[in-house]
Amino acid sequence: MLGSPVDIAIIGVVVLVVFGPKKVPELGKALGQGIGNFKKALSDVSDDVKAGINEAEKKDVQPAPTAQAATPAPATQAQAPAADEKAVSS
């Protein structure tokens, strides 16, 4: 499993052989700066999301006043006259 001391030592030796002893500190510095920039950007995005959520919650808590519409008179349905079921004979 990656992460044991032996694995880390092997990776360190491979990096040292591939890049050389003069380039390794520069790579470490660049890697550290990259990680720092990533964490800062992640924090900024997280803050923006939280601010958006807070704004949405404030809008839900304080709804805009609505104009009260006049209530229409209830509509009455006309009933059809009951038809005689008796047949008229002529």
C-alpha positions in Angstrom: 0.0 0.0 0.0 1.3 3.4 -0.9 2.2 5.5 2.1 4.4 3.2 4.0 7.9 4.5 4.8 9.5 2.1 2.4 7.3 3.3 -0.5 8.0 6.9 0.3 11.8 6.3 0.4 11.6 4.5 -3.0 9.7 7.4 -4.6 12.2 9.8 -3.1 15.1 8.0 -4.6 13.4 7.8 -8.0 12.7 11.5 -8.0 16.3 12.2 -7.0 17.7 10.1 -9.8 15.3 11.5 -12.5 15.5 15.2 -11.6 18.9 15.4 -9.9 19.8 16.9 -6.6 19.8 20.5 -7.8 16.3 20.4 -9.3 14.5 18.6 -6.4 14.3 21.7 -4.0 12.9 23.8 -6.9 10.3 21.1 -7.6 9.4 20.9 -3.9 9.0 24.7 -3.7 6.8 24.7 -6.8 4.7 21.8 -5.5 4.2 23.6 -2.1 3.2 26.8 -3.8 0.8 24.9 -6.0 -0.8 23.2 -3.1 -1.1 26.5 -1.2 -2.7 28.2 -4.2 -5.2 25.3 -4.5 -6.2 25.5 -0.9 -6.7 29.3 -1.1 -8.9 28.9 -4.2 -10.8 26.1 -2.5 -11.4 28.3 0.5 -12.5 31.2 -1.7 -15.0 29.0 -3.5 -16.3 27.7 -0.2 -16.8 31.2 1.1 -18.7 32.2 -2.1 -21.0 29.2 -1.8 -21.7 30.0 1.9 -22.4 33.6 1.0 -24.8 32.6 -1.7 -26.6 30.2 0.6 -26.9 32.9 3.3 -28.4 35.4 0.7 -30.9 32.8 -0.4 -31.9 32.1 3.2 -32.4 35.8 3.8 -34.6 36.1 0.7 -36.7 33.1 2.0 -37.1 34.7 5.4 -38.1 38.1 4.2 -40.5 37.6 1.2 -41.2 40.7 -0.9 -44.6 42.2 -0.1 -47.2 41.3 -2.7 -50.1 43.5 -3.8 -53.4 42.1 -2.7 -55.5 41.3 -5.7 -59.2 42.0 -5.6 -61.1 38.8 -5.1 -63.4 38.0 -7.9 -67.1 37.3 -7.2 -67.8 33.6 -7.0 -69.1 32.3 -10.3 -72.4 30.6 -10.3 -73.0 27.6 -12.5 -76.3 27.6 -14.4 -78.1 24.4 -14.1 -79.8 22.9 -17.1 -83.6 22.4 -16.6 -84.5 18.9 -15.8 -85.9 17.2 -18.9 -89.1 15.2 -18.6 -88.3 11.6 -19.1 -91.9 10.8 -20.1 -92.3 10.4 -23.8 -95.0 12.7 -25.2 -97.3 10.6 -27.4 -99.0 12.2 -30.3 
